[in-house]
Amino acid sequence: MIDDPVAAFRVEAGEVLDQVEQGLLDLGHRLDDIDLVNAVFRGLHTLKGSGAMFGFDALAGFTHHCETAFDRVRKGQVPATAALVAVILSAQDHMRALVDGDAPKAEGDAILVRLQAAIEEASGTAPAAPAAAGCAGWKVSFKLPVDAMANGTNPLMLLDELRELGDCAIVARTDAVPPLSQLVPTECHIGWDVTLVGDIKRDDIEDVFIFVMDDMELTIEPLAADGEVAAEPARIEEEPVVALQAATPDSPTARATAKAEESVRVPAGRLDALMDRVGELVIAQSRLSQLADRGQDLVLRSVSEEIERLAGELRETMMVLRMVPVGSLFSRFRRLIHDLARDTGKAIEFETEGEATEVDKTVIERLFDPMVHLIRNSCDHGLETADDRAAAGKPSAGTVRLAAHQAGGEVVITIRDDGRGINRARVRAKAEANGLIQPDQALSDHDLLQMIFAPGFSTAATVTNLSGRGVGMDVVKRTIEGLRGSIDVQSGEGEGSLIALRIPLTLAIIDGLLVRVGTGRFVIPLTAVEECIELSLEDDMRHRGRSLITLREKLVPFLRLRELFATDTRPDPFQKIVVVATPQGRVGLVVDQIIGNHQTVIKPMTALHRDATTFAGATILGDGEVALILDIAQLIALGQPHEETLRAAG
């Protein structure tokens, strides 16, 4: 749990602002949806009240103006308009800055001026607010849940708020109070009947109970001119309330949560520290297993196996704790798409699929920036204008679709658009102009499309405030490869593009295949391994100069790691080929010995070794020695020119 109350408020305020933003984005498509209007209002109301409670006076004051604007919308005094939604979206950005304590006052004042203008513009077409004809006041009857006071609700404060609305008479109902011997001081058994007299709005009464409305008994009935209850009492529409407080145990929300599972908020740093300890435990367990295997002590071996089982279960539990749904990442792009549609003047639909797919939280954090670049590129370069789409026989609105699914130890995230696609002739011309390829150089379609990730590469005819400067896509490639992932591009001219990101589920502990090359030991990520076959010395000599083997009637290229790493050792009589899968196809890695599976705790490379891009990190083996973890994509990229040099020399 978060010990600092202010820090806890900042976290929960961020969640409320996320809900407000999602509600505003939905409202932009359905301006007449009163449920969305109410949801946004409640979020703003919650933020204002909680901000004042925790000393964020600037936040409370600013939010009050936005809340007032939406209060007028929900009461039917002004309609919801696209301009009003746009202003409140800007306002919630400013609220985030106020929560963080770094927001210029001038910026907030400018937003409030725009808000007032949007309200005045909307007021011209607003329907008249319904009047309560002949209503001289209200009869309010309410009873709080038994555990209301234990959960922080003070009924006397509610009564004081009702008194502030106008003249009132309050009568307590004590018929449900138990005998003194059975009375629990923290339980609330009293109900109240309140008669409010005067020109009072129903909404003002409902606002008094906004945080407890779901859990209480509440009726609000209009009074006729003679002071009696009107013949047909108005019914109050109960709606869910979002509040920065725990739901009471008897509430529907609490019951649903209890059925699902109770949750505890834990700082990410504590999870990272626990993951480090689990990693050290895995290393220690590996050392113990080696000692047990060398000795003859059956008790030690039994203990080692038990610790290995427990360490494996702890590791799996820890991995689950770090996993978060990719939907938490996808939802952050709704606002980006909204802003891009406004900036480009294009109609853009945003679709998602597979939001429940889970990924390590560290991966989620590092995926955000590269995906921003890819989505901006799809909207600016990929999607056509409405006129161009109409000429091509497409719907006026373009579509950007994010999808995710798990494939083994990887998660595949795709960004698809239905735009103009990638013009291969333009890509090739730009690559030749930048000196990336020669004019007559043969290039596969895959390699040609990969050119868009080269530094400084852009096919845009003009530079915009969104793209065209040739920066961003190379950062995307470096970031994805830094995550030990890969990027695949598919595109049909006039049919749109699809960019697939293959990312490991976790960056902390992986299952690896431990191999020996010369005198050194290396780890190959097990998710990339397809099979292992034997390569005798005679077969190795026979394949000299071409580095190809026939595997089930298909040619598979291979790299000799002993030569690539310059080990200066003689090959073993019976070498092994580890066949790995890559986006370009299967590739074999020739090693001297396959030692076996190994739970690999990934340690980052030191600053002195970061230029060695063929390695994704290092791990500590059971005997205390260090083994390097191979980065398959980088290794193959390095090995291809090396093999070509060997063939030319041979």
TORTOR-913875 format. One record per residue (C-alpha): x, y, z. Coordinates in steps of 0.001 Angstrom, whole numbers, plus 500000, padded with zeros to 6 digits. Example, Ala and Ser with C-alpha at 12.3 -4.5 7.8 and 13.67 -1.06 7.14 Angstrom:
TORTOR-913875
512300495500507800;513670498940507140;
END
This chain:
TORTOR-913875
500000500000500000;501017503650499530;501798505143502942;501780508826501922;498142510073501727;499044512786499216;500808510246496994;497759507976497259;495513510894496257;497666511609493209;497383507985492077;493623507839492547;493126511301491044;494962510056487953;492526507155487720;489515509478488018;490973511745485327;491432508706483088;487748507898483565;486785511500482837;488883511470479665;487338508216478438;483870509584479199;484588512783477263;485923510855474270;482772508706474232;480604511793474688;482223513355471619;480560510595469563;477248510588471491;476519514154472592;472972513283473672;474007510444476025;472896511656479460;474610508724481185;477989509894479856;477216513469480917;476422512259484434;479572510117484550;481798513051483581;480039515312486089;480519512818488915;484203512450488077;484696516221488182;482665516468491389;484779513743492986;488020515388491937;486949518784493258;485886517482496646;488869515188497146;491307517861495930;490013520311498535;490221517604501207;493917516949500489;494932520600500201;494952520903496386;493053524185496467;494104525315492976;492853521993491572;489574522244493470;488993525843492349;489744525127488685;487717521910488620;484758523712490197;484272525766487011;484303522651484825;481943520856487194;479556523816487082;479557523726483288;478647520030483215;476096520570485964;474275522926483599;474464520294480858;473013517510483000;470207519809484185;469265520551480581;470190524241480757;472742523947477928;473356521097475473;476597519146475240;478529520350472191;481733519273470466;483313522613471432;482446522113475094;483858518568475092;487084519821473460;487515522509476136;486933520076479008;489483517690477444;492024520500477558;490889521284481086;491501517730482306;495052517952480905;495503521056483053;494008519203486033;496676516513485651;499337519202485794;497683520679488902;497710517249490553;501444517023489827;501911520556491164;503326522039487957;500716524052486043;500985527702484922;498035529749486200;497854531666482890;497177528401481071;494285527602483375;492840531112482989;492959530778479190;491068527468479378;488385529018481589;487913531845479051;487405529225476315;485037527315478611;482888530395479164;482794531021475408;481727527424474745;478953527674477350;477690530963475904;477735529523472391;475819526433473526;473298528494475514;471855529916472319;470340526536471438;469724525194474925;466276523833475779;464512525481478649;465153523855481988;462088521981483256;460317523799486042;458720522131489024;455273523665488628;453396524154491848;456224522710493925;456538524515497261;459388522312498512;460390518706499040;459846515836501439;463153513932501788;463329510594503603;466612508738503941;468306505980505901;472011505193505657;473442501650505695;474256500281509144;478037500541508631;477938504074507142;479715505754510072;482378503042510250;483147503789506602;483518507539507130;480033508936506422;478791511486508968;474970511820508845;475091515121510757;477082516684507926;474450515529505436;471745517152507570;473783520375507761;474050520447503963;470270520044503681;469764522961506142;471926525157503913;469503524636501021;466608526418502759;464106526282505625;463700522744506830;462220520598509570;464017517382510568;462446514418512320;464512511365513327;463069507848512921;464250505680515822;461997502663515417;464900500497514149;467281501333517029;468082498115518985;467999497823522791;470910499483524611;472420496102525514;472685495229521814;473657498667520497;477009499022518739;478234502659518864;479668502612515338;476439501388513726;473770503713512318;470149502646512883;468422506043512659;466502507348509637;465427510921508950;462422512692507430;463285516195506237;460803518769504964;462451521438502799;460419524550502023;461214527035499252;462450527260495670;464944524389495847;466095522291492904;465921518509493083;469460518268491684;470801520263494640;469243517736497023;470661514808495063;474129516404495185;474078516188498987;473874512389498752;475995511921495621;478685509820497349;476313507518499246;473302507348496940;473973503777495806;474036502333499319;471181504102501085;467395504290501167;466370507639499676;463089509144498472;462550512715497289;458946513820496857;457679517282495851;455382519225498176;452205520785496860;451265524385497635;449358523250500763;452485521605502158;451309518041501532;453214515527499414;452204515757495722;449922512989494441;452487511600491982;455909511703493578;458855512030491230;461172509069491128;464873509522491596;467083507809489039;469882506021490830;473245506012489088;476625504607490024;479003507031491697;482768507109491214;484408508230494444;487895508383495892;486937506174498824;486484502487499498;483074501044498669;481056500020501710;480902496258502313;477135496149501642;477262498110498376;476749496378495018;480200497550493955;481798496055497045;479913492797496668;480967492489493035;484549493258493985;484494490699496761;483239488067494344;485965488909491840;488936489275494137;490180491768496666;493074493892495455;495850495856497128;497706498771495565;501465498163495702;504163500609494498;505905499336491366;509304499736493021;508445497088495606;507498494626492870;510795495329491112;512711494731494340;510831491481494949;511563490389491370;515275490986491987;515125488778495097;513342486041493170;516057486256490521;518770485831493139;516860482869494581;516754481224491139;520540481638490827;521127480219494319;518794477307493559;520774476577490394;524011476417492399;522394474094494929;521205471802492127;524729471557490749;526113470648494179;523405468040494655;524075466494491234;527800466186491935;527362464562495337;525861461272496464;523775462643499320;520169461632498633;518821463977501323;520593466954499744;519243465989496348;515703465693497734;515963469118499398;517360470578496174;514442469251494158;511945470636496676;513583474072496636;513651473955492846;509907473286492803;509161476068495289;511448478526493487;509690477715490202;506259478289491740;507419481543493337;508842482659490020;505576481938488201;503562483769490889;505904486729490703;505600486853486930;501802486965487209;502011489843489713;503949491900487193;501533491253484340;499044493950483319;496436493895480525;497581495534477316;494232497341477350;495753499789479840;498143500766477041;495572500774474249;493168503054476122;495829505775476294;495761506112472505;492091507085472253;492989510652473143;495931510586470710;493648509477467851;491132512173468803;493815514885468675;495323513531465435;491915513596463756;491575517237464759;495119518169463655;494973516361460288;491363517208459486;490674513521458826;487832511386460155;489530508529462021;487880505549463692;489819503765466440;489310500044467100;490975497664469545;491050493899470017;492654491609472584;492810494184475390;492850491401478006;496211490065476723;498727490489479559;502310491752479365;504994492575481924;504450496091483282;507990497113482291;507262496128478705;504035498169478760;505898501262479958;508554501001477262;506072500291474454;504169503555474794;506602505893472982;507286503642469970;503576502980469518;502886506726469583;505281507123466625;503659504244464725;500110505513465275;501041509073464298;502685507701461165;499571505688460265;497290508698460726;499498511258458969;501163509202456195;498911506165455899;495326507436455995;494104509521453064;491930512616453207;488180512178452873;488278513285449205;491082510849448335;489292508016450106;486061508781448244;487963508744444938;489403505336445869;485956503976446744;486647503844450488;484534505092453417;485232508717454304;486506507736457753;489807505888457962;490379503189460564;493337502521462854;493086499175464616;495230497942467512;495198494241468337;497150491966470654;497433488234471194;499827485884472932;501986483508470921;504050481256473173;506384483358475290;505701486446473187;502910488942472739;502176490161469226;500835493718468940;499655494903465539;498921498416464276;496771498243461138;495360501040458995;493215500958455868;495059503803454162;497087504173450989;499777501642451930;503536501996451426;504757503105448008;507677500754447398;509058502761444464;509244505860446639;510879503908449476;513521502517447132;514204505909445567;514645507479448995;516896504629450153;519114505073447085;519199508843447579;520290508357451195;522996505902450135;521394503031452041;521366500762448963;522935500770445511;520752501497442436;521113497960441085;521091496157444448;518652493255444718;516450493553447768;513678491351449141;510294492913449855;510867492436453582;514224494219453505;512812497034451378;509969497716453820;512426497621456710;514116500694455162;511445502910456726;513166502328460086;516536503696458909;517730506883460670;516689510044458838;514416508145456467;511126509725455377;509101509548452174;506879512498453144;506667515159450449;506281517896453060;507256518266456690;504314518690459065;504100519267462781;503377515533463072;505976513844460874;508224514072457846;511547514880459485;512854511325459353;513059510896463112;510985508543465217;510848505324463224;514517504516463856;513842505130467557;510941502678467294;513234499971465904;515919500544468538;513378500462471355;511712497268470151;515063495548469662;516063496779473119;513068494809474381;514449491738472575;511571492065470120;511208492371466374;509158494386463863;507490493027460756;505867495243458116;503214494184455617;501618496564453148;499593496541449960;499422499729447928;495956501188448300;495052498562450915;496750499901454033;499599498686456216;500126496354459138;503047496639461552;503490493697463912;505551494012467088;506725490750468640;507668491360472264;508711488956475064;506130488663477817;508738489574480417;512165491165480641;513164489722484009;513432485915483849;513269483755480733;513624480086479897;516803479630477901;518818476945476172;522336476862477611;524988476047474975;528784475968474769;530783477604471987;534504476994472386;535174477509476092;532356480016476585;528747479403477512;525792481272476038;522011481342476467;519586481217473525;516025482367474443;513927479201474377;510968480963472738;513051481338469556;514258477705469453;512443475346467063;514650472237467135;518182470948467559;520018468666465110;523495467182464939;526232468423462584;529214466121462305;532665467382461438;532390465737457995;529069467489457299;530572470746458507;533469470428456045;531094469485453248;529028472636453844;532071474917453808;531545477948451595;527752477827451437;526495477541455067;523265475838454047;521738472590455204;518737470723453898;516108470256456590;513031468330455533;513592469228451887;514036472935452647;517287474887452695;518133476492456036;521101478887456347;523297478609459427;525967480606461267;529066479126462879;529158480866466245;532668479609466920;533994481614463966;531654484553464537;532930484912468113;536570484154467083;537057481570469827;540308480211468272;539313476696469320;538940473497467339;535357472347466716;533958469428468651;533687466173466632;529887466284466801;528615469839466736;524958470794467105;522760473140465106;520119475051467065;517412476074464601;515779479366465613;512768481190464179;513088484750462870;510664486996460970;512717486246457837;512552482479458317;514531479757460075;518266480097460746;520675477564462292;523235478438464953;526176476002465105;527387475347468682;529818472846470147;527530471492472881;523956471792474091;524075471764477881;520309471956478532;517436474174479636;518261476982482031;516074479410483970;517781482644483045;517774485718485259;518573488586482903;521193491045484114;521865494217482082;525194494662480306;527659497122481815;528319500481480172;531569499118478736;529740496332476882;526610498097475626;528071498353472137;528072494551471916;524596494525470378;524627490775469676;523931490171473373;520651490988475119;522195490744478569;523992488336480847;523137485782483494;524941484138486391;525204480362486252;525070477992489182;528875477775489380;529209481555489568;530369481966485962;528734484459483603;526920483416480421;525900485927477750;522336485909476404;522186486006472610;520088488614470826;518925486510467874;517929489387465554;521166491305466092;523259488145465886;521834487202462489;522232490784461211;525919490627462201;526428487094460933;525145487557457389;527971489857456151;530459487717458083;529360484581456208;529454486449452894;533050487448453617;533982483841454396;532363482617451174;534200485243449147;537518484270450774;536831480551450195;
END
